[in-house]
Amino acid sequence: MAEFKERVFVFTGATFEAALRDWEAEQIAAYPHREELIRVTALAMRDFLESAAVRRHKMTLKGETES
């Protein structure tokens, strides 16, 4: 597993969506028998970025809505 402790990721929602679509397509092409799992994983990644944990850890700069 990659070490993320010292890395900083910078992207917009649009960049994230484009990269995730590319990743999803690449994974399905490489592992067509795992398509359902790959799609569920991509949905989980989207859900995570909308989660309370992301808000709690202040992982976004703008565009948040108050709950």
Backbone as CSV, one residue per row, in Angstrom:
resi,resn,N_x,N_y,N_z,CA_x,CA_y,CA_z,C_x,C_y,C_z
1,MET,0.843,-1.177,0.000,0.000,0.000,0.000,0.885,1.235,0.000
2,ALA,0.458,2.246,-0.721,1.224,3.488,-0.813,1.245,4.225,0.523
3,GLU,2.315,4.940,0.773,2.435,5.752,1.975,1.889,7.138,1.668
4,PHE,0.834,7.547,2.368,0.182,8.829,2.119,0.488,9.885,3.174
5,LYS,1.161,9.514,4.244,1.323,10.394,5.389,1.921,11.754,5.024
6,GLU,2.877,11.813,4.124,3.547,13.062,3.775,3.086,13.655,2.445
7,ARG,2.100,13.057,1.800,1.643,13.540,0.492,0.503,14.521,0.647
8,VAL,0.442,15.460,-0.287,-0.655,16.427,-0.356,-1.302,16.257,-1.723
9,PHE,-2.626,16.102,-1.744,-3.366,15.947,-2.985,-4.133,17.239,-3.243
10,VAL,-4.063,17.748,-4.453,-4.744,18.986,-4.798,-5.531,18.743,-6.079
11,PHE,-6.855,18.917,-5.993,-7.699,18.737,-7.168,-9.043,19.395,-6.935
12,THR,-9.697,19.742,-8.031,-11.066,20.238,-7.955,-12.007,19.048,-8.077
13,GLY,-13.273,19.308,-7.826,-14.264,18.247,-8.013,-14.280,17.757,-9.450
14,ALA,-14.134,18.680,-10.401,-14.137,18.304,-11.824,-12.928,17.433,-12.157
15,THR,-11.764,17.800,-11.638,-10.558,16.999,-11.874,-10.701,15.624,-11.243
16,PHE,-11.247,15.584,-10.027,-11.474,14.305,-9.357,-12.378,13.415,-10.189
17,GLU,-13.499,13.980,-10.668,-14.445,13.186,-11.467,-13.795,12.670,-12.743
18,ALA,-13.023,13.514,-13.420,-12.354,13.085,-14.658,-11.354,11.971,-14.371
19,ALA,-10.541,12.153,-13.336,-9.545,11.139,-12.993,-10.213,9.837,-12.558
20,LEU,-11.292,9.945,-11.789,-11.990,8.745,-11.326,-12.632,8.000,-12.502
21,ARG,-13.216,8.739,-13.439,-13.770,8.086,-14.641,-12.677,7.364,-15.416
22,ASP,-11.519,8.015,-15.584,-10.393,7.367,-16.274,-9.966,6.107,-15.536
23,TRP,-9.803,6.222,-14.210,-9.385,5.079,-13.405,-10.386,3.929,-13.542
24,GLU,-11.670,4.282,-13.443,-12.733,3.277,-13.538,-12.658,2.540,-14.877
25,ALA,-12.525,3.289,-15.962,-12.452,2.681,-17.299,-11.211,1.795,-17.433
26,GLU,-10.082,2.280,-16.939,-8.844,1.490,-17.005,-8.969,0.196,-16.216
27,GLN,-9.546,0.274,-15.035,-9.689,-0.915,-14.196,-10.646,-1.925,-14.818
28,ILE,-11.746,-1.434,-15.377,-12.718,-2.340,-16.009,-12.108,-2.999,-17.236
29,ALA,-11.316,-2.237,-17.999,-10.640,-2.823,-19.170,-9.661,-3.920,-18.733
30,ALA,-8.963,-3.684,-17.631,-7.979,-4.659,-17.154,-8.622,-5.839,-16.421
31,TYR,-9.740,-5.575,-15.745,-10.399,-6.602,-14.916,-11.903,-6.621,-15.185
32,PRO,-12.302,-6.986,-16.396,-13.736,-6.930,-16.727,-14.607,-7.809,-15.842
33,HIS,-14.059,-8.865,-15.321,-14.819,-9.759,-14.435,-15.077,-9.126,-13.066
34,ARG,-14.427,-7.985,-12.758,-14.601,-7.297,-11.473,-15.328,-5.953,-11.630
35,GLU,-16.058,-5.798,-12.752,-16.691,-4.511,-13.049,-17.587,-4.009,-11.920
36,GLU,-18.405,-4.861,-11.364,-19.310,-4.422,-10.303,-18.523,-3.889,-9.097
37,LEU,-17.494,-4.603,-8.686,-16.666,-4.171,-7.562,-15.986,-2.831,-7.860
38,ILE,-15.493,-2.671,-9.071,-14.828,-1.427,-9.468,-15.808,-0.263,-9.415
39,ARG,-17.008,-0.459,-9.916,-18.015,0.611,-9.890,-18.430,0.953,-8.450
40,VAL,-18.574,-0.058,-7.611,-18.911,0.181,-6.199,-17.774,0.938,-5.512
41,THR,-16.550,0.577,-5.824,-15.395,1.264,-5.247,-15.380,2.735,-5.653
42,ALA,-15.661,3.025,-6.914,-15.711,4.412,-7.381,-16.825,5.177,-6.665
43,LEU,-17.966,4.555,-6.477,-19.054,5.200,-5.727,-18.634,5.477,-4.285
44,ALA,-17.912,4.542,-3.681,-17.440,4.729,-2.310,-16.468,5.905,-2.229
45,MET,-15.631,6.066,-3.235,-14.699,7.194,-3.258,-15.464,8.517,-3.332
46,ARG,-16.506,8.561,-4.154,-17.342,9.764,-4.237,-18.039,10.017,-2.899
47,ASP,-18.583,8.970,-2.305,-19.257,9.105,-1.012,-18.301,9.623,0.053
48,PHE,-17.081,9.120,0.057,-16.097,9.562,1.045,-15.858,11.064,0.942
49,LEU,-15.708,11.578,-0.283,-15.434,13.008,-0.443,-16.608,13.879,-0.023
50,GLU,-17.797,13.307,0.082,-18.980,14.035,0.558,-19.260,13.776,2.041
51,SER,-18.367,13.056,2.695,-18.642,12.579,4.053,-18.360,13.606,5.142
52,ALA,-18.929,13.328,6.304,-18.671,14.136,7.494,-17.197,14.065,7.885
53,ALA,-16.556,12.942,7.631,-15.133,12.810,7.968,-14.289,13.820,7.187
54,VAL,-14.591,14.003,5.926,-13.867,14.990,5.114,-14.109,16.394,5.658
55,ARG,-15.344,16.695,6.016,-15.646,18.008,6.595,-14.964,18.170,7.957
56,ARG,-15.032,17.152,8.769,-14.455,17.203,10.114,-12.940,17.438,10.067
57,HIS,-12.276,16.834,9.101,-10.829,16.972,8.970,-10.436,18.146,8.071
58,LYS,-11.436,18.952,7.687,-11.208,20.172,6.903,-10.384,19.895,5.649
59,MET,-10.840,18.911,4.876,-10.116,18.501,3.679,-10.554,19.261,2.423
60,THR,-11.473,20.192,2.578,-11.887,21.009,1.429,-11.699,22.478,1.779
61,LEU,-11.568,23.313,0.756,-11.351,24.731,0.953,-12.609,25.555,0.739
62,LYS,-13.472,25.121,-0.190,-14.709,25.860,-0.435,-15.739,24.902,-1.027
63,GLY,-16.959,25.421,-1.161,-18.012,24.618,-1.759,-18.745,23.744,-0.772
64,GLU,-18.383,23.818,0.499,-19.086,23.011,1.503,-20.420,23.642,1.849
65,THR,-21.385,22.808,2.154,-22.677,23.301,2.660,-22.762,22.957,4.128
66,GLU,-23.347,23.840,4.872,-23.489,23.596,6.302,-24.559,22.546,6.537
67,SER,-24.297,21.629,7.451,-25.275,20.589,7.792,-26.068,20.987,8.993
